[in-house]
């Protein structure tokens, strides 16, 4: 099978094509013929080994898992004899947050991995787009912040892969949503449901005098210290970027009532129910995929380069067909 691998940390050029043996599913595994996968900032972080905590977990001198990519969508090619939930030719959406491997033609996943059947009216590219970003946004807003109807939510980086689905999910749960992005992306985030839009090039939301119940920094660009002044008395600050600072602030703020800082390893917290829930919303048109660019598998380094420009809107998708 075709696969894109990296044997060291570094720039996008460390990712190279290679032909590998097609895997075979074990008793309780399914073999997926991948049609679409995603590339986002987390993939770039794992490729670089930065922040350093990535190296502590996934290999200090080189990546433990040379094929990257977490979210994938495709068709079940074969199933192990112990599999009961899926059958050959099922279209499935899946995640592999521990061993990665989505940037290849085939991937075996245990049946108890985060997996869900894709509704017939959704394309594989749309399904994986909604999963990339949507699953993270759902975990942070619904599970960590306990988002409730009528709350004021600000989403920093609202036009990115996590942010654009955070806007849609916050509206689904009945929140008032303020989106922070560039002026050029105002139309995109308003279409997603944003009630208010702040151009970060002109205004600093932390100094605007408005308080929010939840500030979700979907791009990890604003610190808890800076955002505290824009939180209500019991407001919650969320960030997708793990740093020693945010981990210390999480521990400290958990000890006292009042404003809190939170981070979550959202990828490791996913399950079948989350994927089925997101696909259900997408199938009904409540959650809409936002795809910026598509790259064939062999052009994965170019996809990484584009993601690192910081200019992408929504998702960047890798096609494997």
C-alpha positions in Angstrom: 0.0 0.0 0.0 1.0 3.6 -0.4 1.8 5.5 2.8 3.4 8.7 3.8 6.0 8.2 6.6 8.4 10.2 8.7 11.4 8.7 10.6 12.5 11.9 12.3 11.0 15.1 13.5 11.4 18.2 11.4 10.0 20.3 8.5 7.4 19.0 6.1 10.2 17.5 3.9 10.7 14.7 6.5 7.4 13.2 5.3 8.1 10.9 2.3 6.2 8.3 0.3 6.8 4.7 0.8 5.2 1.4 -0.3 4.4 -0.9 2.6 2.7 -4.3 2.9 -1.1 -4.1 3.2 -2.1 -4.8 6.8 -4.4 -7.7 7.7 -7.1 -7.3 10.5 -6.7 -9.3 13.7 -9.7 -11.1 15.3 -11.4 -7.9 16.6 -10.1 -5.5 14.0 -11.5 -4.0 10.8 -9.4 -3.1 7.8 -10.4 0.2 6.3 -9.7 1.3 2.7 -9.1 5.0 3.4 -10.8 7.5 1.1 -10.2 10.7 3.1 -8.1 11.9 6.0 -7.4 15.3 7.6 -4.4 17.6 8.3 -4.4 20.2 11.0 -2.1 22.0 13.5 -1.9 19.0 15.7 -0.5 17.0 12.8 2.1 19.6 12.3 2.9 19.6 16.0 3.4 15.8 16.0 5.6 16.1 12.9 7.8 18.7 14.6 7.7 17.1 18.1 6.8 20.5 19.5 5.6 21.2 22.2 8.2 18.9 23.9 5.5 16.9 25.7 4.8 15.2 22.3 8.3 13.7 22.4 7.9 12.6 26.0 4.8 10.5 25.0 5.4 9.6 21.3 9.2 9.2 21.1 12.1 11.4 22.2 14.5 10.9 19.3 12.1 9.9 16.5 8.3 9.3 16.1 7.2 6.0 17.6 4.5 5.8 14.9 5.9 6.9 11.5 2.6 7.2 9.7 0.7 10.3 10.9 -3.0 11.3 10.8 -5.7 10.6 13.3 -9.1 11.1 11.6 -10.1 9.0 8.6 -13.1 7.9 6.5 -13.4 5.1 4.1 -14.8 1.7 3.3 -14.4 -1.5 5.4 -12.3 -3.9 3.2 -12.3 -6.8 5.6 -13.1 -7.7 9.2 -11.6 -10.1 11.7 -13.6 -13.1 12.8 -14.5 -11.6 16.1 -16.0 -8.4 14.7 -19.7 -7.9 15.3 -20.4 -4.2 14.7 -19.2 -3.8 11.1 -19.1 -5.7 7.9 -17.3 -5.4 4.6 -18.4 -2.5 2.4 -19.6 -0.4 5.4 -18.6 3.3 5.0 -17.1 4.3 8.3 -15.6 7.3 10.1 -12.9 6.5 12.6 -10.2 8.0 14.8 -6.8 6.5 15.7 -5.5 9.0 18.4 -3.0 6.6 19.9 -1.2 5.0 17.0 -2.2 7.4 14.1 -1.8 5.9 10.6 -4.5 7.7 8.7 -2.1 9.0 6.0 -2.0 5.8 4.1 -4.2 3.7 1.8 -5.2 1.2 4.5 -5.5 1.2 8.3 -6.6 -1.5 10.7 -8.5 -0.3 13.7 -9.9 -2.3 16.7 -13.7 -2.6 16.6 -13.9 -0.8 19.9 -12.0 2.3 18.5 -14.0 5.5 18.0 -15.9 4.4 14.9 -19.3 5.1 13.3 -21.1 4.3 10.1 -21.4 7.3 7.8 -24.9 8.2 6.8 -25.7 7.7 3.1 -26.1 11.4 2.3 -22.6 12.3 3.6 -19.5 12.1 1.5 -16.4 10.6 3.1 -14.6 14.0 2.9 -17.4 15.8 4.6 -17.5 13.1 7.4 -13.8 13.4 8.1 -14.0 17.2 8.0 -16.7 17.3 10.6 -14.8 14.9 12.8 -11.6 16.9 12.5 -12.4 19.9 14.7 -15.9 18.9 15.5 -14.9 16.2 17.9 -12.5 18.5 19.7 -15.0 21.4 19.9 -17.6 19.0 21.3 -15.3 17.8 24.0 -14.3 21.2 25.1 -17.6 23.0 25.0 -20.1 20.3 26.0 -18.0 18.0 28.3 -15.4 20.3 29.8 -17.1 23.7 30.0 -20.6 22.3 30.4 -22.1 24.8 27.9 -25.6 25.8 28.7 -28.3 27.6 26.7 -28.1 31.4 27.0 -24.4 31.5 27.9 -22.1 34.0 26.2 -19.3 32.2 24.4 -16.3 33.7 22.6 -14.3 31.6 20.2 -10.8 32.8 19.3 -9.7 31.4 15.9 -13.3 30.9 14.8 -12.5 30.3 11.2 -10.1 27.3 11.8 -10.9 23.6 11.8 -11.8 23.6 15.5 -13.2 27.1 15.7 -15.7 26.8 12.8 -17.3 23.8 14.4 -17.2 25.3 17.8 -19.3 28.2 16.5 -21.9 25.8 15.0 -22.0 23.6 18.1 -22.3 26.6 20.5 -25.3 27.8 18.5 -26.8 24.3 18.5 -26.7 24.4 22.3 -28.3 27.8 22.4 -25.4 30.1 23.2 -24.7 33.7 22.2 -21.5 33.4 20.1 -18.8 35.9 19.5 -16.3 34.9 16.8 -12.8 36.3 16.7 -11.1 36.0 13.3 -9.7 38.2 10.5 -12.1 40.6 8.6 -11.8 38.4 5.5 -13.4 35.5 7.3 -16.4 37.4 8.8 -18.8 36.1 6.2 -17.7 32.5 6.9 -18.2 32.6 10.7 -21.5 34.5 10.4 -22.8 31.8 8.0 -21.7 29.3 10.7 -24.0 31.1 13.2 -21.8 33.7 14.9 -23.9 36.5 16.5 -21.0 38.9 16.8 -17.6 39.1 15.0 -14.4 40.7 16.2 -11.5 41.4 13.8 -8.4 40.6 15.8 -6.4 43.0 13.7 -8.5 45.9 14.9 -9.8 45.1 18.3 -8.6 43.2 21.4 -11.5 41.3 22.9 -9.7 41.1 26.3 -10.0 44.9 26.5 -13.4 45.5 25.1 -15.2 45.5 28.4 -17.5 42.5 27.7 -17.5 39.4 29.8 -18.1 35.9 28.6 -19.1 32.7 30.4 -16.7 30.7 28.1 -13.7 31.8 26.2 -12.5 29.0 23.9 -9.1 29.7 22.4 -9.2 27.2 19.6 -5.8 28.2 18.2 -3.9 28.6 21.5 -2.9 32.3 20.8 -4.2 34.0 24.0 -3.2 33.1 27.5 -5.5 32.6 30.5 -3.8 35.5 32.2 -4.8 37.8 29.3 -8.3 36.4 29.0 -9.2 36.5 32.7 -10.4 40.1 32.6 -12.9 39.1 29.9 -14.5 36.2 31.9 -17.5 36.4 34.1 -17.0 35.6 37.8 -17.3 31.9 37.2 -16.2 31.9 33.6 -14.1 29.2 32.0 -11.1 29.6 29.7 -10.4 26.7 27.3 -7.3 26.2 25.2 -6.3 23.5 22.7 -2.6 23.9 23.2 -0.9 22.1 26.1 1.8 24.1 27.9 3.3 23.9 31.3 1.7 27.2 32.1 -1.8 26.1 31.3 -1.3 22.8 33.2 -0.2 24.8 36.3 -3.1 27.2 35.9 -5.6 24.3 35.6 -4.3 22.9 38.9 -4.3 26.2 40.7 -7.8 27.4 39.5 -9.3 24.0 40.4 -8.6 24.6 44.0 -10.7 27.8 44.4 -14.1 29.0 43.2 -14.2 31.5 40.4 -12.6 31.7 37.0 -11.1 28.5 35.7 -8.5 27.4 33.1 -9.0 24.1 31.3 -7.2 21.9 28.7 -8.1 18.5 27.6 -6.5 15.7 25.5 -9.7 15.7 23.3 -8.4 13.2 20.8 -8.0 10.6 23.5 -11.5 11.3 24.9 -13.4 10.4 21.8 -15.9 7.5 21.5 -18.4 5.9 19.2 -21.2 8.1 20.6 -19.4 11.3 19.8 -18.8 10.4 16.2 -22.3 9.2 15.7 -23.7 12.4 17.3 -21.6 14.6 15.0 -22.5 12.6 11.9 -26.2 12.8 12.9 -26.0 16.6 13.0 -24.1 16.7 9.7 -26.6 14.4 8.1 -29.5 16.8 9.1 -27.6 19.9 7.9 -27.2 21.2 11.5 -23.4 20.9 11.3 -21.9 21.8 8.0 -18.4 20.7 6.7 -16.1 23.6 5.8 -13.3 22.3 3.5 -10.6 24.8 2.4 -8.3 22.6 0.3 -7.9 19.0 -0.8 -4.5 17.4 -1.5 -3.8 13.9 -2.8 -1.9 11.6 -0.4 1.5 12.1 -2.1 1.2 15.9 -1.6 0.9 15.6 2.2 4.1 17.7 2.8 2.4 20.6 0.8 -0.7 20.2 3.0 1.5 20.6 6.1 3.1 23.7 4.6 -0.3 25.3 3.9 -1.6 24.5 7.4 1.4 26.1 8.9 0.7 29.4 7.1 -2.2 29.9 9.6 -4.5 31.0 6.8 -6.6 27.9 6.3 -10.4 28.1 6.7 -12.0 25.1 8.2 -10.4 21.8 7.1 -7.6 20.6 4.9 -8.4 17.1 3.5 -6.1 14.4 2.2 -7.7 12.2 -0.5 -6.6 8.6 -0.9 -8.7 7.5 -3.9 
